[in-house]
């Protein structure tokens, strides 16, 4: 689970924009487990008086940036998933050399999933705006745990209804039973909870 990390930013700017660098920490851990390589990340944080996160010096010690090789990752998509939480992981995994399949129940390769952008803008709850039209590149019906080395579950609105799909829950349980890594972002935990795979986890 990576719910403790703030909203994702553009991967292409992650190396040079201070506010984005910390995003690679959970992905380094996920990629390291999926590929069997040692990805080490050291992050120094400083909380300012205003309570905003000020991330100072960061040192990334990665043994490889192209460790994916023949490894394959499945991304579980749905309509109105969080824009950042699909666009960034998808591009990041590809940049590390992984093959990435994005699937959605009831849709096929080439179909579109709409995304949403949520933000806090001074109201009592977050706002919601249109994001991108994300094109799927694989079929959910053909996805099975045996064909993948890890699973990514974006958050946003999609988990609200994906958590009611028994085929989705069974797929998640299969990944857990196989001991393969799952990167669940923000509201993606709704799916893990519905699949009853969080008991005993911290």
PyMOL commands that set and color helices and strands:
alter all, ss='L'
color gray80, all
select helices_A, chain A and resi 11-13+18-21+24-35+83-95+140-142+145-147+158-162+166-177+186-194
alter helices_A, ss='H'
color red, helices_A
select strands_A, chain A and resi 39-47+53-62+72-76+81-82+99-103+112-119+127-135+150-153+181-184
alter strands_A, ss='S'
color yellow, strands_A
deselect
rebuild
show_as cartoon
